[in-house]
Amino acid sequence: MAPESGDDTVVVIDYQDLVNNVDVSDKIERAFGSSDDCLGLLLVSNLPKEYLALRERLLKLASTFAALPAEVKEKTEHAPSRYSFGWSCGKEYLNGKLDVSKGSYYANPILDDPESSKALQEQYPEYCHPNVWPREDLPELEFALKDLGQFVVGVGKLVAKTCDAFVHSKLSTFPPTHLQDVVAKSKTTKARLLHYFPQTSAPDTTEELGDKDSWCGWHLDHGSLTGLTSAMYIDESKIATEGLVEIACPDPDAGLYIRNRGQKIVKASIPRDHLAFQTGEALQLVTKGLLAATPHCVRGATAPEQDPLRYSTLARNTFAVFMQPSLETVVTDEGANFGQWTKEILDRYYKENKGM
């Protein structure tokens, strides 16, 4: 199934319009609403000038950390939280397959110790455990992740304000500051620094949608609002001679794909100087579907048959911040709170609770 050309359907809001409280509710509806061409994706342009430097610093560190010896990375793994803090690679299942195509570094970018209650730390270690940092081996990672993470949350607060206004205008029972409170007050915010390893073999093209999800399988974000940077591509064969240098992705078909509400698959490009925001399942539930989560995946660079190793040294780095409700926030019609509900969601992805 060939993807639609989607760049002209991606909604863009100017950062200054958010700052100045310009009414952009029509764009919120087109980005996140119920129409068939809704992507569940919004781009913010004209960001403060420090953004590009923050992005470059952190995304390059994704390659630096991923290249460290295995025993160094393993020191930051945290199994009790189901690898939701520190380094995680090969621990998660997507579409029934163990995901070894990428490594992730997880942390709360706002709070190093999000919850002082030992009982909650034990009950919900995925959100309540203190951050884990490689302070001996790569100390700069902590500061770079916090700086960019807090920048993304700051822009997220502005996006949340206009989302709240739109939903409240359509659904009077919706709390007028719900999403703003999630972004500003929740202790469950989680940042994920991602390093997609170079693909050294041809992807499987026998399944539905072919190799569209060769780097990251189809999934929904389960939080409320996700902030996402554009991807950084690096030719790892040149690191020794040229250092970590960002390059343009050589395969125009690689990147982020979204299944819109009309069930069409659309490739969505994020310009380097923009931030993207996606809506998650928790927000879809509390807004009664007025703001929708959409399935998305990442397709790796696919080399031609006559040159199967053309992209075998190409890596991809990106950064996502998941802004999520507080543990006690009710998110389902049945009365389940986010802490209870998210346990079920995480069970989708981890072997120990799936009997696999």
C-alpha positions in Angstrom: 0.0 0.0 0.0 1.6 3.3 -1.1 1.4 6.2 1.3 -0.3 9.4 0.5 1.7 12.5 0.0 1.0 14.2 3.3 3.1 17.3 3.8 0.4 19.6 2.6 -2.0 18.2 5.2 0.2 18.8 8.2 -1.2 21.7 10.3 1.4 24.4 11.3 0.9 27.0 14.1 3.3 29.9 14.6 4.8 29.9 18.1 4.1 33.7 18.4 0.4 33.0 17.8 0.4 30.7 20.8 2.3 33.2 22.9 -0.1 36.0 22.0 -3.3 33.9 22.5 -4.4 34.1 18.9 -7.5 32.0 18.3 -6.2 29.0 16.4 -9.0 26.6 17.3 -9.7 25.9 13.6 -6.1 24.6 13.3 -6.5 22.5 16.5 -9.6 20.9 15.0 -7.9 20.2 11.7 -4.8 18.7 13.4 -6.4 16.7 16.2 -10.1 16.5 15.4 -12.6 14.0 13.9 -12.3 14.6 10.1 -11.0 11.8 7.9 -7.8 13.7 7.0 -6.9 14.4 10.7 -3.4 13.2 11.4 -3.3 13.8 15.1 -0.2 15.9 14.4 0.5 19.6 14.8 3.7 21.5 14.0 4.9 24.6 15.8 7.1 26.9 13.8 9.1 30.1 14.6 10.4 28.7 17.9 12.8 30.6 20.1 16.3 30.7 18.7 17.9 28.4 21.4 15.8 25.4 20.2 18.1 24.3 17.4 21.2 24.3 19.7 19.3 22.3 22.3 18.2 19.8 19.7 21.6 19.3 18.2 23.3 18.8 21.5 21.0 16.2 22.8 20.4 14.2 19.6 24.1 13.8 19.0 24.5 12.5 22.5 22.0 9.7 21.5 24.7 8.3 19.2 27.4 8.8 21.7 25.6 6.9 24.5 24.5 4.1 22.1 28.2 3.6 21.1 29.3 3.1 24.7 30.3 -0.5 25.8 27.4 -2.7 26.7 28.5 -3.0 30.3 28.4 0.8 30.7 24.9 1.1 29.3 23.7 -1.8 31.4 24.6 0.2 34.5 21.7 2.5 33.8 19.1 -0.2 33.1 16.3 -0.4 35.6 14.3 -3.6 35.3 11.8 -3.0 38.2 10.3 -0.1 36.2 10.1 -2.3 33.1 13.1 -0.3 31.8 11.1 3.0 31.9 14.1 4.8 33.4 17.6 4.8 32.0 18.7 2.7 29.0 16.3 0.2 27.3 17.1 -1.9 24.3 15.6 -5.2 23.2 13.2 -5.3 26.2 10.0 -4.2 24.5 7.6 -6.0 22.1 5.9 -4.2 19.2 3.4 -6.0 17.0 4.4 -9.3 18.7 8.1 -8.9 17.9 11.0 -8.1 20.2 12.1 -4.6 19.3 15.9 -4.6 18.8 16.0 -1.9 16.1 16.4 1.0 18.6 17.7 1.9 22.0 16.0 4.4 24.3 17.0 6.5 27.3 14.1 7.4 29.5 13.9 10.1 32.2 11.5 12.6 33.8 12.9 15.9 32.4 11.1 18.0 35.1 11.6 16.0 38.4 14.6 13.9 39.3 12.5 12.4 42.2 8.9 12.6 41.0 7.4 10.8 44.0 8.6 10.6 47.6 6.1 8.0 48.7 7.9 4.6 48.8 4.5 2.9 48.5 3.8 4.6 45.2 7.4 4.0 44.0 6.8 0.3 44.5 3.3 0.3 43.0 4.1 2.4 40.0 7.9 2.2 39.4 7.3 3.1 35.7 6.6 6.7 36.8 7.6 7.1 40.4 11.2 5.8 40.5 13.9 8.5 40.6 15.8 9.2 37.4 18.8 7.1 36.5 21.8 9.0 35.0 25.2 8.0 33.6 26.9 10.6 35.7 30.3 8.9 35.6 30.3 7.8 32.0 28.4 10.6 30.1 27.5 13.3 32.6 26.4 15.8 29.9 23.5 13.6 28.9 21.6 14.6 32.0 21.8 18.3 31.4 21.1 18.1 27.7 18.0 15.9 28.2 16.6 18.1 30.9 17.2 21.3 29.0 15.5 20.2 25.8 12.8 18.3 27.7 11.9 21.4 29.7 11.8 23.5 26.5 9.4 21.0 24.9 7.2 21.1 27.9 7.2 24.9 27.9 5.8 24.9 24.3 3.5 22.1 25.2 1.9 24.3 27.9 0.9 26.8 25.1 -0.4 24.0 22.9 -2.4 22.7 25.8 -4.1 26.0 26.5 -5.5 26.3 23.0 -6.6 22.6 23.0 -8.4 23.1 26.3 -10.3 26.1 24.8 -11.3 24.2 21.7 -12.6 21.1 23.6 -14.4 23.1 26.3 -16.2 25.0 23.5 -17.5 21.7 22.2 -18.0 19.8 25.5 -19.1 22.0 28.4 -18.4 19.2 31.0 -14.7 19.1 30.0 -12.6 20.9 32.6 -11.4 24.1 31.0 -7.8 23.6 32.1 -7.5 19.8 31.9 -4.6 19.5 29.5 -2.8 22.5 30.9 -2.9 20.9 34.3 -1.6 17.7 32.9 1.4 19.4 31.3 2.2 21.8 34.1 1.4 19.8 37.2 1.7 16.0 36.5 4.6 14.1 38.0 4.4 11.4 35.3 6.0 13.3 32.4 8.5 11.1 30.6 11.1 11.9 28.0 12.5 9.3 25.6 15.8 9.9 23.7 15.8 7.4 20.8 18.7 6.0 18.8 17.6 3.9 15.8 20.5 1.6 14.9 21.6 1.2 11.3 19.7 -1.5 9.4 22.1 -4.1 8.2 19.6 -6.4 6.5 16.7 -5.9 4.2 13.3 -5.4 6.0 10.5 -8.0 5.8 8.1 -6.9 3.1 5.7 -9.8 3.4 3.4 -8.3 6.0 0.6 -5.8 5.6 2.0 -2.3 4.8 5.3 -3.9 3.7 8.3 -2.4 5.4 6.7 0.9 6.5 7.3 0.0 10.2 10.8 -1.4 9.8 12.3 1.0 12.4 9.4 1.3 14.8 6.2 -0.7 14.7 2.7 0.8 14.5 1.5 2.1 17.9 -0.5 4.7 19.7 1.0 7.0 22.3 -0.9 6.4 25.5 -0.3 9.7 27.3 -2.1 13.0 26.6 0.3 15.1 24.5 3.6 14.1 23.0 6.2 16.7 21.9 8.6 15.4 19.2 11.7 16.8 17.5 12.6 16.2 13.9 14.9 13.3 13.4 18.7 13.6 13.1 20.3 11.2 10.6 24.0 10.3 11.0 26.3 8.2 8.8 28.1 6.3 11.5 30.8 5.1 9.1 32.1 8.7 9.0 32.2 9.4 12.8 35.8 8.5 13.2 37.0 10.9 10.5 34.3 13.6 10.5 32.7 13.3 13.9 29.0 13.4 14.5 27.6 15.3 11.5 23.9 15.5 10.8 23.0 14.7 7.2 19.9 14.8 5.2 18.1 11.4 5.1 19.1 9.9 1.7 15.9 7.9 1.4 12.9 10.1 0.8 10.5 7.3 1.8 12.1 6.9 5.3 10.6 8.6 8.3 7.4 9.0 10.2 4.1 7.5 8.9 0.7 8.1 10.3 -2.6 6.4 9.7 -5.1 9.2 9.7 -8.7 9.0 10.9 -9.8 8.1 7.4 -7.4 5.1 7.6 -5.0 6.4 4.9 -1.3 6.1 5.5 0.4 9.5 5.3 4.1 10.3 5.5 4.6 13.3 7.8 7.8 15.4 7.7 8.9 17.5 10.6 11.2 20.4 9.5 14.4 20.6 11.5 13.4 23.9 13.2 9.9 22.8 14.1 8.5 20.9 17.0 5.7 18.4 16.5 2.9 17.5 18.9 0.7 14.4 18.8 -2.3 13.5 20.8 -2.4 10.3 22.9 -5.0 7.8 24.0 -5.5 9.3 27.4 -6.5 12.6 25.9 -8.8 10.9 23.3 -10.6 9.2 26.2 -11.2 12.3 28.3 -12.2 14.5 25.3 -14.7 11.8 24.1 -12.9 11.6 20.9 -12.9 15.3 20.1 -9.1 15.1 20.1 -7.9 11.9 18.5 -4.8 9.7 18.9 -3.6 8.2 15.6 -1.4 5.1 14.9 2.1 5.9 13.7 5.3 4.1 12.9 8.8 4.8 11.6 10.1 3.4 8.4 13.9 2.9 8.0 15.9 3.8 4.9 15.4 1.0 2.5 18.2 0.2 0.1 17.6 -0.9 -3.5 17.9 -4.6 -4.2 21.0 -4.1 -6.3 22.8 -2.3 -3.4 21.3 -3.8 -0.2 24.0 -2.3 2.1 23.7 1.2 0.9 22.2 2.5 4.1 23.8 0.0 6.5 25.6 2.7 8.4 22.7 5.2 8.7 21.4 5.9 12.2 18.5 8.0 13.2 18.1 9.9 16.5 15.1 11.7 17.9 13.5 12.9 21.1 10.0 12.6 22.4 8.4 14.0 25.6 5.2 12.3 26.8 3.1 14.7 28.8 0.7 12.4 30.8 -2.0 12.6 33.5 -1.3 12.3 37.2 -1.7 8.7 38.5 -5.0 9.5 40.2 -6.6 11.2 37.1 -9.6 9.2 35.9 -9.3 8.5 32.2 -11.9 5.9 31.3 -15.7 5.8 31.5 -15.4 2.8 33.8 -13.5 4.9 36.4 -10.0 3.6 35.9 -7.3 6.2 36.8 -4.2 6.7 34.7 -2.0 4.7 37.0 -4.3 1.6 36.8 -5.0 2.0 33.1 -1.4 2.5 32.1 -0.4 -0.8 33.7 -2.7 -2.5 31.1 -1.2 -0.4 28.3 2.4 -1.3 29.3 1.4 -5.0 29.4 1.1 -4.7 25.6 4.8 -4.1 25.2 6.6 -6.2 27.7 7.2 -10.0 27.7 6.9 -10.7 31.4 3.2 -9.8 31.5 2.2 -11.3 28.1 3.3 -14.9 28.5 5.5 -14.7 25.5 
